[in-house]
Amino acid sequence: QVQLVESGGGLVQAGGSLRLSCAASGRTFSSYAMGWFRQAPGKEREFVAAISWSGGSTYYADSVKGRFTISRANAKNTVYLQMNGLKPEDTAVYYCAARYLSGTYVLSVDYEYDYWGQGTQVTVSS
């Protein structure tokens, strides 16, 4: 069992940056594959980025590739999403997700994850 708490959201102007954090409870955080998803009003939840348990593998949605970076600090039980070059279309509630999964696997589909945080709002003004 793992509990996830996101933080770091807020209001930023287009072109700006934010860093989201997702703090996880539990002693086996390093055994979890992690991901970030987002959901804008009136839209379905969509994949943003994923990272393997060791951090050795990452995967990004095309819409954020080159602008967002996912990373993790297993010693701190935390996964991060550095977001640069933000655009108004990045406005959404951002969720982190976890699944107990070792190896180099990264997961990009929401139903593959077992645990979810409550979300943090990111608003990008034009």
N, CA, C and O atoms as a GROMACS GRO file, in nm:
protein
  504
    1GLN      N    1   0.084  -0.118   0.000
    1GLN     CA    2   0.000   0.000   0.000
    1GLN      C    3   0.089   0.124   0.000
    1GLN      O    4   0.191   0.128   0.069
    2VAL      N    5   0.051   0.224  -0.076
    2VAL     CA    6   0.124   0.349  -0.080
    2VAL      C    7   0.024   0.463  -0.092
    2VAL      O    8  -0.076   0.452  -0.162
    3GLN      N    9   0.053   0.572  -0.023
    3GLN     CA   10  -0.029   0.692  -0.034
    3GLN      C   11   0.054   0.802  -0.100
    3GLN      O   12   0.173   0.818  -0.072
    4LEU      N   13  -0.011   0.877  -0.188
    4LEU     CA   14   0.058   0.978  -0.268
    4LEU      C   15  -0.002   1.116  -0.242
    4LEU      O   16  -0.124   1.132  -0.237
    5VAL      N   17   0.086   1.215  -0.226
    5VAL     CA   18   0.041   1.352  -0.203
    5VAL      C   19   0.120   1.444  -0.297
    5VAL      O   20   0.242   1.455  -0.287
    6GLU      N   21   0.046   1.510  -0.388
    6GLU     CA   22   0.110   1.602  -0.482
    6GLU      C   23   0.116   1.743  -0.424
    6GLU      O   24   0.034   1.780  -0.339
    7SER      N   25   0.213   1.820  -0.469
    7SER     CA   26   0.226   1.960  -0.430
    7SER      C   27   0.303   2.032  -0.541
    7SER      O   28   0.361   1.971  -0.630
    8GLY      N   29   0.301   2.166  -0.532
    8GLY     CA   30   0.380   2.246  -0.625
    8GLY      C   31   0.300   2.311  -0.736
    8GLY      O   32   0.356   2.388  -0.815
    9GLY      N   33   0.172   2.284  -0.743
    9GLY     CA   34   0.090   2.347  -0.845
    9GLY      C   35   0.071   2.495  -0.816
    9GLY      O   36   0.107   2.544  -0.709
   10GLY      N   37   0.012   2.565  -0.913
   10GLY     CA   38  -0.014   2.707  -0.894
   10GLY      C   39  -0.045   2.776  -1.024
   10GLY      O   40  -0.070   2.712  -1.126
   11LEU      N   41  -0.043   2.908  -1.019
   11LEU     CA   42  -0.071   2.992  -1.135
   11LEU      C   43   0.061   3.047  -1.188
   11LEU      O   44   0.142   3.100  -1.112
   12VAL      N   45   0.083   3.034  -1.318
   12VAL     CA   46   0.206   3.080  -1.379
   12VAL      C   47   0.175   3.136  -1.516
   12VAL      O   48   0.080   3.093  -1.581
   13GLN      N   49   0.254   3.231  -1.561
   13GLN     CA   50   0.235   3.287  -1.694
   13GLN      C   51   0.295   3.193  -1.800
   13GLN      O   52   0.386   3.115  -1.772
   14ALA      N   53   0.242   3.204  -1.918
   14ALA     CA   54   0.294   3.124  -2.029
   14ALA      C   55   0.444   3.147  -2.045
   14ALA      O   56   0.493   3.260  -2.036
   15GLY      N   57   0.517   3.038  -2.066
   15GLY     CA   58   0.662   3.043  -2.075
   15GLY      C   59   0.731   3.019  -1.943
   15GLY      O   60   0.853   2.999  -1.940
   16GLY      N   61   0.656   3.020  -1.835
   16GLY     CA   62   0.714   3.001  -1.703
   16GLY      C   63   0.737   2.856  -1.669
   16GLY      O   64   0.717   2.766  -1.752
   17SER      N   65   0.779   2.833  -1.545
   17SER     CA   66   0.813   2.699  -1.499
   17SER      C   67   0.749   2.669  -1.364
   17SER      O   68   0.723   2.759  -1.285
   18LEU      N   69   0.724   2.542  -1.341
   18LEU     CA   70   0.680   2.491  -1.212
   18LEU      C   71   0.745   2.355  -1.190
   18LEU      O   72   0.777   2.285  -1.286
   19ARG      N   73   0.764   2.319  -1.064
   19ARG     CA   74   0.808   2.184  -1.033
   19ARG      C   75   0.706   2.120  -0.939
   19ARG      O   76   0.684   2.167  -0.828
   20LEU      N   77   0.647   2.014  -0.986
   20LEU     CA   78   0.554   1.937  -0.905
   20LEU      C   79   0.629   1.830  -0.829
   20LEU      O   80   0.727   1.773  -0.878
   21SER      N   81   0.582   1.802  -0.709
   21SER     CA   82   0.637   1.695  -0.628
   21SER      C   83   0.526   1.599  -0.590
   21SER      O   84   0.410   1.638  -0.574
   22CYS      N   85   0.562   1.475  -0.576
   22CYS     CA   86   0.468   1.373  -0.531
   22CYS      C   87   0.538   1.293  -0.421
   22CYS      O   88   0.631   1.217  -0.448
   23ALA      N   89   0.493   1.312  -0.299
   23ALA     CA   90   0.552   1.242  -0.185
   23ALA      C   91   0.475   1.114  -0.158
   23ALA      O   92   0.352   1.115  -0.151
   24ALA      N   93   0.547   1.006  -0.142
   24ALA     CA   94   0.484   0.876  -0.121
   24ALA      C   95   0.515   0.821   0.017
   24ALA      O   96   0.625   0.837   0.069
   25SER      N   97   0.417   0.757   0.074
   25SER     CA   98   0.439   0.687   0.201
   25SER      C   99   0.482   0.545   0.171
   25SER      O  100   0.472   0.499   0.057
   26GLY      N  101   0.530   0.476   0.271
   26GLY     CA  102   0.567   0.336   0.250
   26GLY      C  103   0.716   0.318   0.236
   26GLY      O  104   0.787   0.408   0.191
   27ARG      N  105   0.762   0.202   0.276
   27ARG     CA  106   0.906   0.176   0.279
   27ARG      C  107   0.959   0.122   0.148
   27ARG      O  108   1.080   0.114   0.129
   28THR      N  109   0.870   0.084   0.056
   28THR     CA  110   0.915   0.021  -0.066
   28THR      C  111   0.895   0.110  -0.188
   28THR      O  112   0.870   0.060  -0.298
   29PHE      N  113   0.904   0.240  -0.169
   29PHE     CA  114   0.881   0.335  -0.278
   29PHE      C  115   0.969   0.303  -0.397
   29PHE      O  116   0.926   0.319  -0.511
   30SER      N  117   1.090   0.260  -0.372
   30SER     CA  118   1.183   0.234  -0.481
   30SER      C  119   1.140   0.118  -0.568
   30SER      O  120   1.196   0.098  -0.676
   31SER      N  121   1.041   0.041  -0.525
   31SER     CA  122   0.992  -0.072  -0.604
   31SER      C  123   0.871  -0.035  -0.689
   31SER      O  124   0.811  -0.122  -0.753
   32TYR      N  125   0.835   0.093  -0.691
   32TYR     CA  126   0.717   0.137  -0.764
   32TYR      C  127   0.754   0.212  -0.891
   32TYR      O  128   0.839   0.301  -0.890
   33ALA      N  129   0.689   0.176  -1.000
   33ALA     CA  130   0.692   0.259  -1.120
   33ALA      C  131   0.596   0.376  -1.096
   33ALA      O  132   0.489   0.359  -1.038
   34MET      N  133   0.635   0.495  -1.142
   34MET     CA  134   0.557   0.615  -1.114
   34MET      C  135   0.520   0.686  -1.243
   34MET      O  136   0.588   0.674  -1.345
   35GLY      N  137   0.411   0.760  -1.236
   35GLY     CA  138   0.369   0.835  -1.354
   35GLY      C  139   0.298   0.962  -1.315
   35GLY      O  140   0.250   0.978  -1.203
   36TRP      N  141   0.292   1.053  -1.411
   36TRP     CA  142   0.213   1.176  -1.397
   36TRP      C  143   0.108   1.178  -1.507
   36TRP      O  144   0.136   1.147  -1.623
   37PHE      N  145  -0.013   1.214  -1.469
   37PHE     CA  146  -0.124   1.232  -1.561
   37PHE      C  147  -0.185   1.369  -1.536
   37PHE      O  148  -0.157   1.433  -1.434
   38ARG      N  149  -0.268   1.414  -1.628
   38ARG     CA  150  -0.338   1.540  -1.607
   38ARG      C  151  -0.477   1.533  -1.666
   38ARG      O  152  -0.505   1.454  -1.756
   39GLN      N  153  -0.564   1.617  -1.611
   39GLN     CA  154  -0.701   1.623  -1.660
   39GLN      C  155  -0.747   1.768  -1.663
   39GLN      O  156  -0.753   1.834  -1.559
   40ALA      N  157  -0.778   1.816  -1.782
   40ALA     CA  158  -0.830   1.950  -1.799
   40ALA      C  159  -0.983   1.946  -1.792
   40ALA      O  160  -1.043   1.840  -1.815
   41PRO      N  161  -1.046   2.058  -1.762
   41PRO     CA  162  -1.193   2.060  -1.753
   41PRO      C  163  -1.257   2.013  -1.882
   41PRO      O  164  -1.223   2.060  -1.991
   42GLY      N  165  -1.351   1.920  -1.869
   42GLY     CA  166  -1.423   1.872  -1.984
   42GLY      C  167  -1.347   1.774  -2.071
   42GLY      O  168  -1.396   1.733  -2.176
   43LYS      N  169  -1.228   1.736  -2.027
   43LYS     CA  170  -1.146   1.644  -2.106
   43LYS      C  171  -1.114   1.519  -2.026
   43LYS      O  172  -1.124   1.518  -1.903
   44GLU      N  173  -1.075   1.415  -2.096
   44GLU     CA  174  -1.035   1.292  -2.030
   44GLU      C  175  -0.895   1.307  -1.971
   44GLU      O  176  -0.815   1.389  -2.014
   45ARG      N  177  -0.870   1.224  -1.871
   45ARG     CA  178  -0.736   1.222  -1.813
   45ARG      C  179  -0.637   1.172  -1.917
   45ARG      O  180  -0.664   1.078  -1.991
   46GLU      N  181  -0.521   1.238  -1.923
   46GLU     CA  182  -0.421   1.199  -2.022
   46GLU      C  183  -0.284   1.180  -1.958
   46GLU      O  184  -0.250   1.241  -1.857
   47PHE      N  185  -0.208   1.092  -2.020
   47PHE     CA  186  -0.074   1.062  -1.974
   47PHE      C  187   0.019   1.180  -2.000
   47PHE      O  188   0.008   1.248  -2.102
   48VAL      N  189   0.111   1.203  -1.905
   48VAL     CA  190   0.210   1.309  -1.920
   48VAL      C  191   0.352   1.251  -1.924
   48VAL      O  192   0.427   1.274  -2.019
   49ALA      N  193   0.389   1.176  -1.820
   49ALA     CA  194   0.525   1.124  -1.812
   49ALA      C  195   0.529   1.006  -1.717
   49ALA      O  196   0.443   0.992  -1.630
   50ALA      N  197   0.628   0.919  -1.735
   50ALA     CA  198   0.643   0.802  -1.650
   50ALA      C  199   0.791   0.774  -1.626
   50ALA      O  200   0.877   0.812  -1.706
   51ILE      N  201   0.818   0.706  -1.515
   51ILE     CA  202   0.956   0.672  -1.479
   51ILE      C  203   0.958   0.535  -1.415
   51ILE      O  204   0.866   0.498  -1.341
   52SER      N  205   1.061   0.459  -1.444
   52SER     CA  206   1.074   0.325  -1.388
   52SER      C  207   1.118   0.333  -1.242
   52SER      O  208   1.151   0.440  -1.191
   53TRP      N  209   1.117   0.217  -1.175
   53TRP     CA  210   1.146   0.215  -1.032
   53TRP      C  211   1.284   0.269  -1.000
   53TRP      O  212   1.302   0.332  -0.895
   54SER      N  213   1.380   0.246  -1.086
   54SER     CA  214   1.516   0.291  -1.059
   54SER      C  215   1.543   0.430  -1.113
   54SER      O  216   1.644   0.492  -1.080
   55GLY      N  217   1.452   0.480  -1.197
   55GLY     CA  218   1.475   0.608  -1.264
   55GLY      C  219   1.552   0.595  -1.393
   55GLY      O  220   1.580   0.694  -1.460
   56GLY      N  221   1.588   0.472  -1.429
   56GLY     CA  222   1.670   0.452  -1.546
   56GLY      C  223   1.595   0.464  -1.677
   56GLY      O  224   1.655   0.484  -1.783
   57SER      N  225   1.463   0.452  -1.671
   57SER     CA  226   1.380   0.463  -1.791
   57SER      C  227   1.274   0.570  -1.770
   57SER      O  228   1.210   0.575  -1.665
   58THR      N  229   1.256   0.653  -1.870
   58THR     CA  230   1.151   0.754  -1.867
   58THR      C  231   1.078   0.755  -2.000
   58THR      O  232   1.129   0.707  -2.102
   59TYR      N  233   0.958   0.810  -1.997
   59TYR     CA  234   0.875   0.815  -2.118
   59TYR      C  235   0.784   0.936  -2.107
   59TYR      O  236   0.732   0.966  -2.000
   60TYR      N  237   0.764   1.006  -2.220
   60TYR     CA  238   0.687   1.129  -2.219
   60TYR      C  239   0.580   1.130  -2.328
   60TYR      O  240   0.596   1.068  -2.434
   61ALA      N  241   0.473   1.200  -2.300
   61ALA     CA  242   0.377   1.228  -2.405
   61ALA      C  243   0.440   1.324  -2.504
   61ALA      O  244   0.523   1.407  -2.466
   62ASP      N  245   0.402   1.314  -2.629
   62ASP     CA  246   0.460   1.400  -2.731
   62ASP      C  247   0.436   1.548  -2.701
   62ASP      O  248   0.517   1.634  -2.735
   63SER      N  249   0.324   1.576  -2.636
   63SER     CA  250   0.286   1.715  -2.611
   63SER      C  251   0.376   1.784  -2.510
   63SER      O  252   0.380   1.907  -2.504
   64VAL      N  253   0.450   1.706  -2.431
   64VAL     CA  254   0.537   1.766  -2.328
   64VAL      C  255   0.684   1.735  -2.349
   64VAL      O  256   0.769   1.788  -2.277
   65LYS      N  257   0.715   1.651  -2.444
   65LYS     CA  258   0.853   1.610  -2.468
   65LYS      C  259   0.940   1.732  -2.498
   65LYS      O  260   0.905   1.817  -2.580
   66GLY      N  261   1.054   1.738  -2.429
   66GLY     CA  262   1.144   1.852  -2.446
   66GLY      C  263   1.115   1.968  -2.354
   66GLY      O  264   1.197   2.059  -2.342
   67ARG      N  265   0.999   1.968  -2.289
   67ARG     CA  266   0.963   2.075  -2.197
   67ARG      C  267   0.953   2.026  -2.052
   67ARG      O  268   0.988   2.098  -1.959
   68PHE      N  269   0.906   1.904  -2.033
   68PHE     CA  270   0.888   1.847  -1.899
   68PHE      C  271   0.994   1.741  -1.874
   68PHE      O  272   1.040   1.673  -1.966
   69THR      N  273   1.032   1.728  -1.747
   69THR     CA  274   1.127   1.624  -1.707
   69THR      C  275   1.077   1.556  -1.581
   69THR      O  276   1.049   1.622  -1.480
   70ILE      N  277   1.067   1.425  -1.586
   70ILE     CA  278   1.028   1.347  -1.469
   70ILE      C  279   1.155   1.291  -1.405
   70ILE      O  280   1.247   1.249  -1.475
   71SER      N  281   1.158   1.291  -1.273
   71SER     CA  282   1.271   1.236  -1.201
   71SER      C  283   1.222   1.184  -1.067
   71SER      O  284   1.108   1.209  -1.028
   72ARG      N  285   1.308   1.112  -0.997
   72ARG     CA  286   1.269   1.060  -0.866
   72ARG      C  287   1.388   1.057  -0.774
   72ARG      O  288   1.503   1.044  -0.816
   73ALA      N  289   1.358   1.071  -0.645
   73ALA     CA  290   1.459   1.060  -0.540
   73ALA      C  291   1.409   0.954  -0.444
   73ALA      O  292   1.331   0.983  -0.353
   74ASN      N  293   1.453   0.831  -0.464
   74ASN     CA  294   1.400   0.721  -0.383
   74ASN      C  295   1.432   0.736  -0.235
   74ASN      O  296   1.354   0.692  -0.150
   75ALA      N  297   1.544   0.798  -0.205
   75ALA     CA  298   1.578   0.820  -0.064
   75ALA      C  299   1.481   0.915   0.004
   75ALA      O  300   1.466   0.913   0.126
   76LYS      N  301   1.414   0.998  -0.076
   76LYS     CA  302   1.316   1.093  -0.022
   76LYS      C  303   1.173   1.051  -0.050
   76LYS      O  304   1.079   1.124  -0.019
   77ASN      N  305   1.155   0.932  -0.109
   77ASN     CA  306   1.021   0.884  -0.143
   77ASN      C  307   0.943   0.987  -0.225
   77ASN      O  308   0.825   1.010  -0.201
   78THR      N  309   1.008   1.048  -0.320
   78THR     CA  310   0.947   1.157  -0.395
   78THR      C  311   0.976   1.144  -0.544
   78THR      O  312   1.086   1.108  -0.584
   79VAL      N  313   0.875   1.175  -0.623
   79VAL     CA  314   0.891   1.186  -0.768
   79VAL      C  315   0.857   1.330  -0.806
   79VAL      O  316   0.769   1.392  -0.746
   80TYR      N  317   0.927   1.381  -0.906
   80TYR     CA  318   0.913   1.519  -0.946
   80TYR      C  319   0.871   1.530  -1.092
   80TYR      O  320   0.893   1.439  -1.172
   81LEU      N  321   0.810   1.643  -1.124
   81LEU     CA  322   0.782   1.677  -1.263
   81LEU      C  323   0.822   1.823  -1.281
   81LEU      O  324   0.751   1.914  -1.239
   82GLN      N  325   0.936   1.843  -1.344
   82GLN     CA  326   0.982   1.978  -1.377
   82GLN      C  327   0.916   2.019  -1.507
   82GLN      O  328   0.931   1.952  -1.609
   83MET      N  329   0.845   2.130  -1.503
   83MET     CA  330   0.770   2.177  -1.620
   83MET      C  331   0.824   2.313  -1.662
   83MET      O  332   0.811   2.411  -1.589
   84ASN      N  333   0.883   2.318  -1.779
   84ASN     CA  334   0.936   2.442  -1.835
   84ASN      C  335   0.860   2.479  -1.962
   84ASN      O  336   0.795   2.394  -2.023
   85GLY      N  337   0.869   2.603  -2.000
   85GLY     CA  338   0.802   2.646  -2.122
   85GLY      C  339   0.653   2.620  -2.119
   85GLY      O  340   0.596   2.573  -2.218
   86LEU      N  341   0.590   2.648  -2.007
   86LEU     CA  342   0.448   2.615  -1.991
   86LEU      C  343   0.360   2.692  -2.088
   86LEU      O  344   0.387   2.808  -2.121
   87LYS      N  345   0.256   2.626  -2.133
   87LYS     CA  346   0.160   2.682  -2.228
   87LYS      C  347   0.021   2.680  -2.166
   87LYS      O  348  -0.005   2.599  -2.077
   88PRO      N  349  -0.068   2.767  -2.211
   88PRO     CA  350  -0.205   2.764  -2.157
   88PRO      C  351  -0.270   2.626  -2.168
   88PRO      O  352  -0.350   2.589  -2.082
   89GLU      N  353  -0.238   2.552  -2.270
   89GLU     CA  354  -0.296   2.419  -2.287
   89GLU      C  355  -0.243   2.316  -2.187
   89GLU      O  356  -0.291   2.203  -2.183
   90ASP      N  357  -0.145   2.354  -2.107
   90ASP     CA  358  -0.097   2.267  -2.000
   90ASP      C  359  -0.183   2.280  -1.874
   90ASP      O  360  -0.165   2.205  -1.778
   91THR      N  361  -0.276   2.375  -1.875
   91THR     CA  362  -0.365   2.394  -1.760
   91THR      C  363  -0.447   2.269  -1.735
   91THR      O  364  -0.516   2.220  -1.824
   92ALA      N  365  -0.439   2.218  -1.612
   92ALA     CA  366  -0.508   2.095  -1.576
   92ALA      C  367  -0.482   2.065  -1.429
   92ALA      O  368  -0.398   2.128  -1.364
   93VAL      N  369  -0.553   1.967  -1.378
   93VAL     CA  370  -0.518   1.906  -1.250
   93VAL      C  371  -0.419   1.794  -1.280
   93VAL      O  372  -0.445   1.708  -1.364
   94TYR      N  373  -0.307   1.796  -1.211
   94TYR     CA  374  -0.201   1.698  -1.233
   94TYR      C  375  -0.204   1.595  -1.120
   94TYR      O  376  -0.209   1.629  -1.002
   95TYR      N  377  -0.199   1.468  -1.160
   95TYR     CA  378  -0.204   1.358  -1.066
   95TYR      C  379  -0.078   1.272  -1.079
   95TYR      O  380  -0.029   1.249  -1.190
   96CYS      N  381  -0.027   1.225  -0.967
   96CYS     CA  382   0.077   1.124  -0.975
   96CYS      C  383   0.013   0.988  -0.945
   96CYS      O  384  -0.089   0.979  -0.877
   97ALA      N  385   0.077   0.885  -0.996
   97ALA     CA  386   0.025   0.750  -0.984
   97ALA      C  387   0.140   0.654  -0.962
   97ALA      O  388   0.254   0.682  -0.999
   98ALA      N  389   0.109   0.539  -0.900
   98ALA     CA  390   0.213   0.441  -0.866
   98ALA      C  391   0.163   0.299  -0.889
   98ALA      O  392   0.044   0.269  -0.875
   99ARG      N  393   0.257   0.214  -0.925
   99ARG     CA  394   0.228   0.070  -0.934
   99ARG      C  395   0.352  -0.005  -0.889
   99ARG      O  396   0.465   0.029  -0.928
  100TYR      N  397   0.331  -0.107  -0.808
  100TYR     CA  398   0.441  -0.190  -0.763
  100TYR      C  399   0.495  -0.267  -0.883
  100TYR      O  400   0.430  -0.358  -0.934
  101LEU      N  401   0.614  -0.229  -0.929
  101LEU     CA  402   0.667  -0.287  -1.053
  101LEU      C  403   0.816  -0.258  -1.062
  101LEU      O  404   0.857  -0.143  -1.076
  102SER      N  405   0.895  -0.362  -1.054
  102SER     CA  406   1.040  -0.345  -1.065
  102SER      C  407   1.082  -0.357  -1.212
  102SER      O  408   0.999  -0.380  -1.299
  103GLY      N  409   1.211  -0.341  -1.238
  103GLY     CA  410   1.260  -0.350  -1.374
  103GLY      C  411   1.259  -0.215  -1.443
  103GLY      O  412   1.242  -0.112  -1.378
  104THR      N  413   1.276  -0.216  -1.572
  104THR     CA  414   1.289  -0.092  -1.651
  104THR      C  415   1.156  -0.048  -1.712
  104THR      O  416   1.154   0.038  -1.800
  105TYR      N  417   1.046  -0.106  -1.666
  105TYR     CA  418   0.918  -0.078  -1.727
  105TYR      C  419   0.868   0.062  -1.692
  105TYR      O  420   0.883   0.110  -1.580
  106VAL      N  421   0.809   0.126  -1.791
  106VAL     CA  422   0.737   0.250  -1.769
  106VAL      C  423   0.595   0.228  -1.819
  106VAL      O  424   0.573   0.158  -1.918
  107LEU      N  425   0.500   0.288  -1.751
  107LEU     CA  426   0.358   0.266  -1.778
  107LEU      C  427   0.295   0.396  -1.823
  107LEU      O  428   0.309   0.499  -1.757
  108SER      N  429   0.224   0.392  -1.935
  108SER     CA  430   0.166   0.515  -1.990
  108SER      C  431   0.014   0.513  -1.995
  108SER      O  432  -0.047   0.605  -2.050
  109VAL      N  433  -0.048   0.408  -1.940
  109VAL     CA  434  -0.194   0.399  -1.943
  109VAL      C  435  -0.246   0.404  -1.801
  109VAL      O  436  -0.192   0.337  -1.712
  110ASP      N  437  -0.350   0.482  -1.778
  110ASP     CA  438  -0.393   0.507  -1.640
  110ASP      C  439  -0.438   0.380  -1.569
  110ASP      O  440  -0.414   0.365  -1.449
  111TYR      N  441  -0.504   0.287  -1.640
  111TYR     CA  442  -0.555   0.170  -1.570
  111TYR      C  443  -0.445   0.073  -1.529
  111TYR      O  444  -0.472  -0.025  -1.458
  112GLU      N  445  -0.324   0.098  -1.571
  112GLU     CA  446  -0.211   0.015  -1.529
  112GLU      C  447  -0.161   0.054  -1.390
  112GLU      O  448  -0.081  -0.019  -1.330
  113TYR      N  449  -0.205   0.166  -1.338
  113TYR     CA  450  -0.161   0.213  -1.207
  113TYR      C  451  -0.262   0.176  -1.100
  113TYR      O  452  -0.382   0.171  -1.124
  114ASP      N  453  -0.211   0.150  -0.982
  114ASP     CA  454  -0.296   0.106  -0.870
  114ASP      C  455  -0.325   0.216  -0.769
  114ASP      O  456  -0.428   0.212  -0.702
  115TYR      N  457  -0.237   0.313  -0.757
  115TYR     CA  458  -0.250   0.415  -0.654
  115TYR      C  459  -0.243   0.554  -0.718
  115TYR      O  460  -0.167   0.577  -0.812
  116TRP      N  461  -0.324   0.645  -0.663
  116TRP     CA  462  -0.334   0.780  -0.718
  116TRP      C  463  -0.334   0.883  -0.606
  116TRP      O  464  -0.385   0.858  -0.497
  117GLY      N  465  -0.275   0.999  -0.636
  117GLY     CA  466  -0.284   1.111  -0.545
  117GLY      C  467  -0.413   1.189  -0.568
  117GLY      O  468  -0.495   1.153  -0.652
  118GLN      N  469  -0.428   1.297  -0.491
  118GLN     CA  470  -0.551   1.375  -0.498
  118GLN      C  471  -0.545   1.483  -0.605
  118GLN      O  472  -0.647   1.541  -0.641
  119GLY      N  473  -0.426   1.509  -0.656
  119GLY     CA  474  -0.411   1.606  -0.764
  119GLY      C  475  -0.370   1.743  -0.716
  119GLY      O  476  -0.398   1.782  -0.602
  120THR      N  477  -0.305   1.817  -0.804
  120THR     CA  478  -0.267   1.956  -0.777
  120THR      C  479  -0.296   2.038  -0.903
  120THR      O  480  -0.265   1.995  -1.014
  121GLN      N  481  -0.354   2.156  -0.884
  121GLN     CA  482  -0.397   2.237  -0.996
  121GLN      C  483  -0.281   2.317  -1.053
  121GLN      O  484  -0.205   2.380  -0.980
  122VAL      N  485  -0.268   2.313  -1.184
  122VAL     CA  486  -0.172   2.396  -1.258
  122VAL      C  487  -0.251   2.482  -1.355
  122VAL      O  488  -0.327   2.431  -1.437
  123THR      N  489  -0.233   2.613  -1.344
  123THR     CA  490  -0.303   2.706  -1.432
  123THR      C  491  -0.199   2.794  -1.502
  123THR      O  492  -0.117   2.858  -1.436
  124VAL      N  493  -0.203   2.795  -1.634
  124VAL     CA  494  -0.108   2.873  -1.712
  124VAL      C  495  -0.186   2.983  -1.784
  124VAL      O  496  -0.274   2.955  -1.865
  125SER      N  497  -0.154   3.107  -1.753
  125SER     CA  498  -0.222   3.220  -1.814
  125SER      C  499  -0.148   3.266  -1.940
  125SER      O  500  -0.025   3.254  -1.950
  126SER      N  501  -0.225   3.316  -2.034
  126SER     CA  502  -0.165   3.360  -2.162
  126SER      C  503  -0.125   3.506  -2.158
  126SER      O  504  -0.074   3.559  -2.256
   0.00000   0.00000   0.00000
